[in-house]
Amino acid sequence: MLLENSQLNKSVPIPLYFQLKERILSEIKSGAYPSGSLIPTENELSEAFQISRTTVRQAITELVQEGWLYRVKSKGTYVSQPKIKQDFVNRLESYNNQMARLGIAASTEVLDFKLMKAPDYVSKHLWLHEKEKVIFLHRKRFADGEPIVTVKTFLPQHRCSFILDQDFTKASLYELLGRSDETRITRIERRIEAVEANGEDILHLNIRRGKPIQFFTSIGYNQYDQPIEFSRARYRGDSSSFEITVVPE
């Protein structure tokens, strides 16, 4: 057990659970405990550091809550896959370009791609009349072969029909829309919510029901402030974190 080589300092006013938490986290970040590896049991940690199991459990619980560890019933506690730190909320950038910038191999599976009558909530956001049609594009996006997000995108047919013959396993939607001033996205409004994984998430994202999903609703506008894109994206909460930059006015 790698952790047994370091001891906690009981003479300083730093809680023992926090010291243990930081020791475990340091070992994870150093690669001593890689993703998927089993960490020592609560009993082993309690004996190695001469602290109570309650103290150990508090440290482990916080690391689980923060996404560094995960528990498997009757098997133990394992190191989680590192989260992808995404900053697209600050940028107008395609998924493929963002992943390339992070050094991650991106790929896409198209789950559905068709013309359909716009649902009422889509018509409202895209300023469409009743019975107008939209292009519906449903994609599953992968990072290094692991599914991390599904995206349902709606676009007005009368403006975006030129994308209907495209292969979106390869093509970038934003790059295609950017070829025309009328459809180029110049501004996006996004709303972020935390929701629980549902049946569709279980099917497409390899996640258990009730686990956290980061749910994004986005509306993309052109330079004339007309809505061009309405999207709903569902990110695995255990695979992604999002960075937002705030600047003073």
Secondary structure as a PSIPRED ss2 file (coil, helix, strand):
# PSIPRED VFORMAT (PSIPRED V4.0)

   1 M C   1.000  0.000  0.000
   2 L H   0.000  1.000  0.000
   3 L H   0.000  1.000  0.000
   4 E H   0.000  1.000  0.000
   5 N H   0.000  1.000  0.000
   6 S C   1.000  0.000  0.000
   7 Q C   1.000  0.000  0.000
   8 L C   1.000  0.000  0.000
   9 N C   1.000  0.000  0.000
  10 K C   1.000  0.000  0.000
  11 S C   1.000  0.000  0.000
  12 V C   1.000  0.000  0.000
  13 P C   1.000  0.000  0.000
  14 I C   1.000  0.000  0.000
  15 P C   1.000  0.000  0.000
  16 L H   0.000  1.000  0.000
  17 Y H   0.000  1.000  0.000
  18 F H   0.000  1.000  0.000
  19 Q H   0.000  1.000  0.000
  20 L H   0.000  1.000  0.000
  21 K H   0.000  1.000  0.000
  22 E H   0.000  1.000  0.000
  23 R H   0.000  1.000  0.000
  24 I H   0.000  1.000  0.000
  25 L H   0.000  1.000  0.000
  26 S H   0.000  1.000  0.000
  27 E H   0.000  1.000  0.000
  28 I H   0.000  1.000  0.000
  29 K H   0.000  1.000  0.000
  30 S H   0.000  1.000  0.000
  31 G C   1.000  0.000  0.000
  32 A C   1.000  0.000  0.000
  33 Y C   1.000  0.000  0.000
  34 P C   1.000  0.000  0.000
  35 S C   1.000  0.000  0.000
  36 G C   1.000  0.000  0.000
  37 S C   1.000  0.000  0.000
  38 L E   0.000  0.000  1.000
  39 I C   1.000  0.000  0.000
  40 P C   1.000  0.000  0.000
  41 T C   1.000  0.000  0.000
  42 E H   0.000  1.000  0.000
  43 N H   0.000  1.000  0.000
  44 E H   0.000  1.000  0.000
  45 L H   0.000  1.000  0.000
  46 S H   0.000  1.000  0.000
  47 E H   0.000  1.000  0.000
  48 A H   0.000  1.000  0.000
  49 F H   0.000  1.000  0.000
  50 Q C   1.000  0.000  0.000
  51 I C   1.000  0.000  0.000
  52 S C   1.000  0.000  0.000
  53 R H   0.000  1.000  0.000
  54 T H   0.000  1.000  0.000
  55 T H   0.000  1.000  0.000
  56 V H   0.000  1.000  0.000
  57 R H   0.000  1.000  0.000
  58 Q H   0.000  1.000  0.000
  59 A H   0.000  1.000  0.000
  60 I H   0.000  1.000  0.000
  61 T H   0.000  1.000  0.000
  62 E H   0.000  1.000  0.000
  63 L H   0.000  1.000  0.000
  64 V H   0.000  1.000  0.000
  65 Q H   0.000  1.000  0.000
  66 E C   1.000  0.000  0.000
  67 G C   1.000  0.000  0.000
  68 W C   1.000  0.000  0.000
  69 L E   0.000  0.000  1.000
  70 Y E   0.000  0.000  1.000
  71 R E   0.000  0.000  1.000
  72 V E   0.000  0.000  1.000
  73 K C   1.000  0.000  0.000
  74 S C   1.000  0.000  0.000
  75 K C   1.000  0.000  0.000
  76 G E   0.000  0.000  1.000
  77 T E   0.000  0.000  1.000
  78 Y E   0.000  0.000  1.000
  79 V E   0.000  0.000  1.000
  80 S C   1.000  0.000  0.000
  81 Q C   1.000  0.000  0.000
  82 P C   1.000  0.000  0.000
  83 K C   1.000  0.000  0.000
  84 I E   0.000  0.000  1.000
  85 K E   0.000  0.000  1.000
  86 Q E   0.000  0.000  1.000
  87 D C   1.000  0.000  0.000
  88 F H   0.000  1.000  0.000
  89 V H   0.000  1.000  0.000
  90 N H   0.000  1.000  0.000
  91 R C   1.000  0.000  0.000
  92 L C   1.000  0.000  0.000
  93 E C   1.000  0.000  0.000
  94 S C   1.000  0.000  0.000
  95 Y H   0.000  1.000  0.000
  96 N H   0.000  1.000  0.000
  97 N H   0.000  1.000  0.000
  98 Q H   0.000  1.000  0.000
  99 M H   0.000  1.000  0.000
 100 A H   0.000  1.000  0.000
 101 R H   0.000  1.000  0.000
 102 L C   1.000  0.000  0.000
 103 G C   1.000  0.000  0.000
 104 I C   1.000  0.000  0.000
 105 A C   1.000  0.000  0.000
 106 A E   0.000  0.000  1.000
 107 S E   0.000  0.000  1.000
 108 T E   0.000  0.000  1.000
 109 E E   0.000  0.000  1.000
 110 V E   0.000  0.000  1.000
 111 L E   0.000  0.000  1.000
 112 D E   0.000  0.000  1.000
 113 F E   0.000  0.000  1.000
 114 K E   0.000  0.000  1.000
 115 L E   0.000  0.000  1.000
 116 M E   0.000  0.000  1.000
 117 K E   0.000  0.000  1.000
 118 A C   1.000  0.000  0.000
 119 P C   1.000  0.000  0.000
 120 D H   0.000  1.000  0.000
 121 Y H   0.000  1.000  0.000
 122 V H   0.000  1.000  0.000
 123 S H   0.000  1.000  0.000
 124 K H   0.000  1.000  0.000
 125 H H   0.000  1.000  0.000
 126 L H   0.000  1.000  0.000
 127 W C   1.000  0.000  0.000
 128 L C   1.000  0.000  0.000
 129 H C   1.000  0.000  0.000
 130 E C   1.000  0.000  0.000
 131 K C   1.000  0.000  0.000
 132 E C   1.000  0.000  0.000
 133 K E   0.000  0.000  1.000
 134 V E   0.000  0.000  1.000
 135 I E   0.000  0.000  1.000
 136 F E   0.000  0.000  1.000
 137 L E   0.000  0.000  1.000
 138 H E   0.000  0.000  1.000
 139 R E   0.000  0.000  1.000
 140 K E   0.000  0.000  1.000
 141 R E   0.000  0.000  1.000
 142 F E   0.000  0.000  1.000
 143 A E   0.000  0.000  1.000
 144 D C   1.000  0.000  0.000
 145 G C   1.000  0.000  0.000
 146 E E   0.000  0.000  1.000
 147 P E   0.000  0.000  1.000
 148 I E   0.000  0.000  1.000
 149 V E   0.000  0.000  1.000
 150 T E   0.000  0.000  1.000
 151 V E   0.000  0.000  1.000
 152 K E   0.000  0.000  1.000
 153 T E   0.000  0.000  1.000
 154 F E   0.000  0.000  1.000
 155 L E   0.000  0.000  1.000
 156 P E   0.000  0.000  1.000
 157 Q H   0.000  1.000  0.000
 158 H H   0.000  1.000  0.000
 159 R H   0.000  1.000  0.000
 160 C H   0.000  1.000  0.000
 161 S H   0.000  1.000  0.000
 162 F H   0.000  1.000  0.000
 163 I H   0.000  1.000  0.000
 164 L C   1.000  0.000  0.000
 165 D C   1.000  0.000  0.000
 166 Q C   1.000  0.000  0.000
 167 D C   1.000  0.000  0.000
 168 F C   1.000  0.000  0.000
 169 T C   1.000  0.000  0.000
 170 K C   1.000  0.000  0.000
 171 A C   1.000  0.000  0.000
 172 S C   1.000  0.000  0.000
 173 L H   0.000  1.000  0.000
 174 Y H   0.000  1.000  0.000
 175 E H   0.000  1.000  0.000
 176 L H   0.000  1.000  0.000
 177 L H   0.000  1.000  0.000
 178 G C   1.000  0.000  0.000
 179 R C   1.000  0.000  0.000
 180 S C   1.000  0.000  0.000
 181 D C   1.000  0.000  0.000
 182 E C   1.000  0.000  0.000
 183 T C   1.000  0.000  0.000
 184 R C   1.000  0.000  0.000
 185 I C   1.000  0.000  0.000
 186 T C   1.000  0.000  0.000
 187 R E   0.000  0.000  1.000
 188 I E   0.000  0.000  1.000
 189 E E   0.000  0.000  1.000
 190 R E   0.000  0.000  1.000
 191 R E   0.000  0.000  1.000
 192 I E   0.000  0.000  1.000
 193 E E   0.000  0.000  1.000
 194 A E   0.000  0.000  1.000
 195 V E   0.000  0.000  1.000
 196 E E   0.000  0.000  1.000
 197 A C   1.000  0.000  0.000
 198 N C   1.000  0.000  0.000
 199 G H   0.000  1.000  0.000
 200 E H   0.000  1.000  0.000
 201 D H   0.000  1.000  0.000
 202 I H   0.000  1.000  0.000
 203 L H   0.000  1.000  0.000
 204 H H   0.000  1.000  0.000
 205 L H   0.000  1.000  0.000
 206 N C   1.000  0.000  0.000
 207 I C   1.000  0.000  0.000
 208 R C   1.000  0.000  0.000
 209 R C   1.000  0.000  0.000
 210 G C   1.000  0.000  0.000
 211 K C   1.000  0.000  0.000
 212 P E   0.000  0.000  1.000
 213 I E   0.000  0.000  1.000
 214 Q E   0.000  0.000  1.000
 215 F E   0.000  0.000  1.000
 216 F E   0.000  0.000  1.000
 217 T E   0.000  0.000  1.000
 218 S E   0.000  0.000  1.000
 219 I E   0.000  0.000  1.000
 220 G E   0.000  0.000  1.000
 221 Y E   0.000  0.000  1.000
 222 N C   1.000  0.000  0.000
 223 Q C   1.000  0.000  0.000
 224 Y C   1.000  0.000  0.000
 225 D C   1.000  0.000  0.000
 226 Q C   1.000  0.000  0.000
 227 P E   0.000  0.000  1.000
 228 I E   0.000  0.000  1.000
 229 E E   0.000  0.000  1.000
 230 F E   0.000  0.000  1.000
 231 S E   0.000  0.000  1.000
 232 R E   0.000  0.000  1.000
 233 A E   0.000  0.000  1.000
 234 R E   0.000  0.000  1.000
 235 Y E   0.000  0.000  1.000
 236 R E   0.000  0.000  1.000
 237 G C   1.000  0.000  0.000
 238 D C   1.000  0.000  0.000
 239 S C   1.000  0.000  0.000
 240 S E   0.000  0.000  1.000
 241 S E   0.000  0.000  1.000
 242 F E   0.000  0.000  1.000
 243 E C   1.000  0.000  0.000
 244 I C   1.000  0.000  0.000
 245 T C   1.000  0.000  0.000
 246 V C   1.000  0.000  0.000
 247 V C   1.000  0.000  0.000
 248 P C   1.000  0.000  0.000
 249 E C   1.000  0.000  0.000
